[in-house]
Amino acid sequence: MVVRKSDPPRLPIPRTVSALGLVSMFTDISSEIVHSLLPLFLTATLGVSTAMVGLIDGFAEAAASISMVFSGYDGTAQTSHPELVSGPISPRVRISPF
């Protein structure tokens, strides 16, 4: 690699950034594992019907979507840019422009 005088020096990635990246990766992996094994646990171990598993999953998805809308709105409502307030809400509301 040729280093030119105009290239700024590359700084190493701080250890805290690397640690946070690893924590985020392992959290994502573990939540995906739990999310995929939960229906199996509910049906095989607890004897819950598949319809009830779907109902539980539907309530969980609805709660997650509602909390994302309100937390996004709360975060952007405190900014001085009113055009940003509709940002987190617009993907949740399925309104077609046509």
C-alpha positions as CSV (number, residue, x, y, z in Angstrom):
1,M,0.0,0.0,0.0
2,V,1.3,3.4,-1.0
3,V,0.9,6.1,1.6
4,R,0.4,9.6,0.1
5,K,1.1,12.8,2.0
6,S,-2.5,13.9,1.4
7,D,-4.0,10.7,3.1
8,P,-5.0,11.4,6.7
9,P,-3.5,8.9,9.2
10,R,-5.8,6.0,10.1
11,L,-6.7,5.7,13.7
12,P,-7.2,2.3,15.3
13,I,-10.7,1.3,16.3
14,P,-11.2,2.0,20.1
15,R,-11.5,-1.1,22.3
16,T,-14.9,0.1,23.6
17,V,-16.3,0.2,20.0
18,S,-15.0,-3.3,19.3
19,A,-16.5,-4.5,22.6
20,L,-19.9,-2.9,21.9
21,G,-19.9,-4.4,18.4
22,L,-19.3,-7.9,19.9
23,V,-22.0,-7.5,22.5
24,S,-24.4,-6.3,19.9
25,M,-23.6,-9.3,17.7
26,F,-24.0,-11.9,20.5
27,T,-27.3,-10.2,21.6
28,D,-28.6,-10.5,18.1
29,I,-27.6,-14.1,17.8
30,S,-29.1,-15.1,21.1
31,S,-32.4,-13.3,20.4
32,E,-32.7,-15.0,17.0
33,I,-32.0,-18.4,18.6
34,V,-34.7,-17.8,21.3
35,H,-37.1,-16.4,18.7
36,S,-36.8,-19.5,16.5
37,L,-36.9,-22.1,19.4
38,L,-39.8,-20.5,21.4
39,P,-42.6,-22.0,19.3
40,L,-41.0,-25.4,19.6
41,F,-40.8,-25.1,23.3
42,L,-44.3,-23.8,23.7
43,T,-45.8,-26.7,21.6
44,A,-43.6,-29.6,22.6
45,T,-43.0,-28.8,26.3
46,L,-46.0,-26.8,27.4
47,G,-48.5,-28.4,25.0
48,V,-49.8,-25.0,23.6
49,S,-51.7,-25.2,20.3
50,T,-50.3,-23.7,17.2
51,A,-53.1,-21.2,17.1
52,M,-52.1,-19.9,20.5
53,V,-48.5,-19.7,19.5
54,G,-49.6,-17.5,16.6
55,L,-51.6,-15.4,18.9
56,I,-48.7,-14.9,21.3
57,D,-46.4,-14.0,18.5
58,G,-48.9,-11.6,17.1
59,F,-49.2,-9.8,20.5
60,A,-45.4,-9.7,20.8
61,E,-45.0,-8.2,17.3
62,A,-47.8,-5.6,18.0
63,A,-46.2,-4.6,21.3
64,A,-42.8,-4.2,19.6
65,S,-44.2,-2.1,16.8
66,I,-46.2,0.2,19.1
67,S,-43.2,0.7,21.4
68,M,-41.0,1.5,18.4
69,V,-43.5,4.1,17.2
70,F,-43.8,5.8,20.6
71,S,-40.1,5.8,21.4
72,G,-39.2,7.1,17.9
73,Y,-41.8,9.9,18.2
74,D,-40.6,10.8,21.7
75,G,-37.0,11.0,20.6
76,T,-37.7,13.2,17.6
77,A,-40.3,15.3,19.2
78,Q,-37.6,16.8,21.4
79,T,-35.6,18.1,18.4
80,S,-35.9,21.5,16.9
81,H,-36.8,20.0,13.4
82,P,-40.5,19.4,13.2
83,E,-40.2,17.7,9.8
84,L,-38.3,14.9,11.6
85,V,-41.2,14.0,13.9
86,S,-43.0,12.1,11.2
87,G,-39.9,10.0,10.4
88,P,-40.3,7.1,12.8
89,I,-44.1,7.0,12.3
90,S,-44.2,6.9,8.5
91,P,-42.8,3.3,8.1
92,R,-45.3,2.0,10.6
93,V,-48.3,3.6,8.8
94,R,-48.9,1.8,5.5
95,I,-50.4,4.6,3.5
96,S,-49.7,4.5,-0.2
97,P,-49.0,7.8,-2.0
98,F,-50.9,6.6,-5.1
